[in-house]
Amino acid sequence: MKPTNLKLTTKQIAHLRGKAHDLNPVVMIGNNGLTDNVLKEIELNLNAHELIKVQVAGDDRDARKAIFNDIATKTNALAVHHIGKQLVFYRPSDTVKESAKIVIPR
């Protein structure tokens, strides 16, 4: 896994949030929390899509915040947005810029 030192402007993050609005969650985190299998699934989807939405079960807001930060740290992804039980992450693929799935405006 290659470290991503993403420094995006607020305008670029807003662009990613807008793109994520219509996405359906690709990973659901249940009562067992952030397991190794869940992390593998998140990695797989980040590699495939770059921008993903994750759904977290449970009503504990602090636990969701902790999961949000853990995912960003462990997958080396940018934590784009956290609203309610929906978490959004972005990690550019390691491929050439011309074949990037998500184009971020400058």
Backbone bond lengths (Angstrom), bond angles and torsions (degrees), N, CA, C in turn:
res aa  C-N    CA-C-N  psi(-1)  N-CA   C-N-CA  omega(-1)  CA-C   N-CA-C  phi
1 M - - - 1.448 - - 1.518 108.95 -
2 K 1.314 116.30 125.16 1.449 122.97 -178.67 1.526 110.02 -89.18
3 P 1.332 118.68 131.52 1.461 119.26 -179.47 1.521 111.73 -66.21
4 T 1.309 116.12 138.69 1.459 120.16 176.23 1.513 108.28 -109.53
5 N 1.300 115.64 119.55 1.456 120.67 176.87 1.518 107.90 -102.04
6 L 1.315 115.31 68.31 1.450 120.33 -176.74 1.516 110.87 -78.53
7 K 1.289 115.31 124.90 1.460 121.86 173.20 1.522 105.10 -123.80
8 L 1.312 116.06 99.74 1.455 120.22 -178.99 1.521 110.20 -108.15
9 T 1.324 115.19 149.67 1.459 119.94 176.36 1.526 109.07 -76.62
10 T 1.306 116.01 167.08 1.466 119.57 178.19 1.531 110.80 -63.51
11 K 1.315 116.44 -32.20 1.472 120.49 177.99 1.535 110.29 -66.66
12 Q 1.325 117.10 -40.36 1.463 120.97 178.83 1.524 110.75 -68.00
13 I 1.326 117.22 -39.55 1.462 120.49 177.85 1.526 109.84 -65.84
14 A 1.325 116.79 -39.48 1.464 120.31 176.88 1.526 110.71 -61.86
15 H 1.325 116.44 -37.30 1.472 121.09 176.73 1.531 110.24 -61.29
16 L 1.338 116.79 -45.47 1.462 120.87 178.69 1.524 111.45 -64.77
17 R 1.315 117.16 -39.80 1.466 120.71 177.57 1.523 110.42 -61.32
18 G 1.322 116.54 -40.86 1.465 120.92 178.15 1.519 111.74 -63.48
19 K 1.325 116.36 -42.14 1.469 120.33 178.16 1.525 111.07 -65.47
20 A 1.327 116.86 -34.50 1.464 121.28 -177.34 1.525 112.53 -76.39
21 H 1.317 116.62 -17.96 1.463 120.41 -175.37 1.531 112.74 -54.57
22 D 1.317 117.12 -42.50 1.466 121.31 -176.71 1.525 113.74 -87.57
23 L 1.321 117.51 -1.99 1.463 120.30 -179.28 1.528 111.04 -75.22
24 N 1.313 115.06 147.95 1.458 120.95 170.44 1.527 107.83 -95.75
25 P 1.333 117.99 148.98 1.458 119.55 177.88 1.532 111.19 -59.96
26 V 1.330 116.33 133.28 1.464 120.82 179.57 1.524 111.24 -98.81
27 V 1.330 116.44 -16.70 1.459 121.39 179.14 1.523 107.83 -134.40
28 M 1.331 115.27 135.94 1.463 121.29 176.34 1.531 108.30 -114.15
29 I 1.320 116.77 129.10 1.455 120.96 177.84 1.524 107.27 -103.42
30 G 1.327 115.63 118.56 1.460 121.47 -176.59 1.514 112.80 -92.28
31 N 1.316 114.83 -157.40 1.464 121.60 -175.91 1.528 113.17 -68.34
32 N 1.335 117.97 -18.66 1.464 120.81 178.93 1.522 112.09 -78.31
33 G 1.316 117.29 -8.54 1.460 120.98 177.54 1.514 113.41 78.96
34 L 1.301 115.01 -152.93 1.460 122.67 -174.64 1.527 109.79 -87.30
35 T 1.319 116.09 88.08 1.469 121.25 -179.74 1.524 109.99 -88.73
36 D 1.330 116.39 171.02 1.471 120.74 177.42 1.524 111.15 -61.17
37 N 1.332 116.97 -38.75 1.461 119.92 179.44 1.525 111.77 -65.28
38 V 1.317 116.77 -38.18 1.467 120.50 177.83 1.528 109.37 -65.37
39 L 1.332 117.26 -42.77 1.467 120.56 178.13 1.530 111.73 -62.14
40 K 1.329 116.57 -39.36 1.467 119.97 177.37 1.520 110.64 -62.32
41 E 1.327 116.36 -41.52 1.466 120.88 179.74 1.531 110.85 -65.86
42 I 1.330 116.69 -39.10 1.462 120.60 177.49 1.528 109.97 -64.85
43 E 1.337 116.92 -44.26 1.471 121.11 177.28 1.527 110.94 -57.65
44 L 1.314 115.49 -47.25 1.466 121.55 -179.97 1.522 110.75 -57.19
45 N 1.315 116.65 -46.40 1.464 120.70 -178.34 1.524 112.73 -72.19
46 L 1.326 118.27 -34.74 1.466 119.81 174.97 1.524 110.61 -63.39
47 N 1.336 116.54 -40.77 1.466 120.26 178.20 1.522 111.23 -64.73
48 A 1.318 116.41 -36.05 1.469 120.32 -176.84 1.526 112.63 -80.98
49 H 1.323 117.77 -37.13 1.470 120.19 -170.01 1.525 115.65 -118.49
50 E 1.302 118.89 -18.69 1.460 125.65 -176.53 1.527 113.53 72.18
51 L 1.324 117.73 -45.07 1.463 121.86 -179.46 1.522 107.82 -118.45
52 I 1.339 116.73 120.34 1.467 119.61 -176.57 1.520 111.07 -133.83
53 K 1.322 113.79 158.93 1.456 121.73 175.17 1.517 107.61 -117.53
54 V 1.338 116.08 136.57 1.457 123.17 -179.04 1.528 107.99 -121.01
55 Q 1.321 116.00 135.96 1.469 122.03 178.07 1.525 108.98 -103.28
56 V 1.337 117.18 132.87 1.458 121.49 179.91 1.523 109.39 -115.26
57 A 1.334 116.21 128.56 1.465 120.81 176.50 1.521 109.11 -81.92
58 G 1.299 116.01 160.45 1.466 120.19 176.83 1.504 111.96 101.15
59 D 1.322 115.08 156.33 1.465 120.72 -176.18 1.517 113.89 -105.52
60 D 1.322 117.96 3.70 1.461 121.61 -177.79 1.529 110.10 -82.81
61 R 1.321 115.19 104.57 1.469 120.93 -176.32 1.528 111.83 -62.26
62 D 1.331 116.89 -41.47 1.468 120.59 -179.72 1.524 111.08 -64.14
63 A 1.325 116.84 -37.22 1.469 120.67 177.77 1.525 109.92 -65.61
64 R 1.328 117.27 -39.43 1.472 120.30 178.42 1.525 110.70 -65.48
65 K 1.328 117.21 -39.58 1.471 120.49 177.59 1.524 110.49 -62.92
66 A 1.334 116.47 -41.30 1.464 120.89 178.94 1.525 110.53 -64.46
67 I 1.327 116.93 -42.65 1.469 121.27 178.03 1.522 109.74 -63.16
68 F 1.323 117.37 -42.28 1.470 123.20 178.69 1.528 110.12 -56.17
69 N 1.322 116.38 -49.30 1.469 120.47 179.95 1.522 112.34 -69.07
70 D 1.332 117.11 -38.64 1.469 120.96 179.15 1.523 111.38 -62.28
71 I 1.320 116.50 -45.13 1.474 119.92 -179.51 1.518 109.84 -61.50
72 A 1.322 116.88 -46.00 1.467 120.57 -179.41 1.527 110.85 -59.66
73 T 1.320 116.66 -42.41 1.464 121.11 -178.98 1.522 111.89 -69.75
74 K 1.329 116.10 -49.27 1.462 120.33 -173.79 1.525 113.66 -72.80
75 T 1.332 117.98 -26.26 1.468 119.99 179.82 1.516 112.12 -101.73
76 N 1.338 116.07 -4.87 1.455 120.63 -179.04 1.526 111.40 61.80
77 A 1.319 115.91 36.56 1.459 121.50 -179.22 1.527 109.43 -107.05
78 L 1.308 115.06 161.17 1.455 121.07 176.23 1.525 108.68 -84.48
79 A 1.323 116.36 124.32 1.459 121.41 176.51 1.521 107.06 -78.66
80 V 1.332 116.25 103.60 1.460 121.49 -172.90 1.522 112.04 -82.12
81 H 1.341 116.33 -46.87 1.459 118.76 -170.59 1.516 111.12 -157.81
82 H 1.320 115.61 144.48 1.465 121.42 175.68 1.522 106.69 -138.14
83 I 1.315 115.90 110.00 1.455 119.46 176.49 1.522 108.04 -134.85
84 G 1.310 115.63 119.73 1.457 120.15 -177.46 1.518 110.63 61.60
85 K 1.318 115.83 -125.10 1.465 121.39 -178.71 1.524 112.45 -99.14
86 Q 1.331 116.70 8.69 1.465 122.23 -179.20 1.529 109.69 -103.49
87 L 1.320 115.47 129.26 1.460 122.10 177.39 1.524 108.29 -120.23
88 V 1.321 117.30 138.57 1.465 121.22 -179.38 1.524 108.86 -122.65
89 F 1.347 114.58 132.99 1.463 121.28 -179.33 1.519 110.25 -130.56
90 Y 1.333 115.00 148.92 1.467 121.10 177.67 1.517 108.68 -133.99
91 R 1.317 114.98 134.41 1.458 121.22 172.21 1.518 107.19 -146.98
92 P 1.340 116.89 117.36 1.464 118.79 179.74 1.524 110.67 -64.38
93 S 1.303 115.60 146.92 1.463 119.10 178.54 1.520 109.23 -72.79
94 D 1.316 115.79 163.65 1.462 121.19 -178.65 1.520 112.68 -80.57
95 T 1.327 116.30 2.83 1.466 119.92 -176.55 1.522 110.44 -79.66
96 V 1.303 114.95 177.00 1.454 122.24 -178.71 1.533 109.95 -65.21
97 K 1.322 116.20 148.83 1.463 120.75 -176.22 1.530 113.33 -56.97
98 E 1.334 118.17 -33.39 1.465 120.25 -178.10 1.530 112.08 -64.69
99 S 1.326 116.48 -26.43 1.460 119.11 -178.22 1.522 112.22 -101.74
100 A 1.331 116.82 13.51 1.464 119.90 178.29 1.522 110.04 -62.85
101 K 1.315 115.86 140.50 1.460 120.96 -178.39 1.534 111.19 -77.16
102 I 1.307 116.01 -34.97 1.461 121.86 -179.50 1.530 108.05 -114.77
103 V 1.319 117.12 124.00 1.454 121.21 178.06 1.523 107.39 -103.01
104 I 1.320 115.16 120.26 1.460 120.64 -178.73 1.533 108.30 -97.47
105 P 1.343 116.91 127.86 1.456 118.73 178.98 1.525 111.33 -66.61
106 R 1.302 116.25 153.13 1.478 120.71 -178.59 1.477 112.35 -80.00
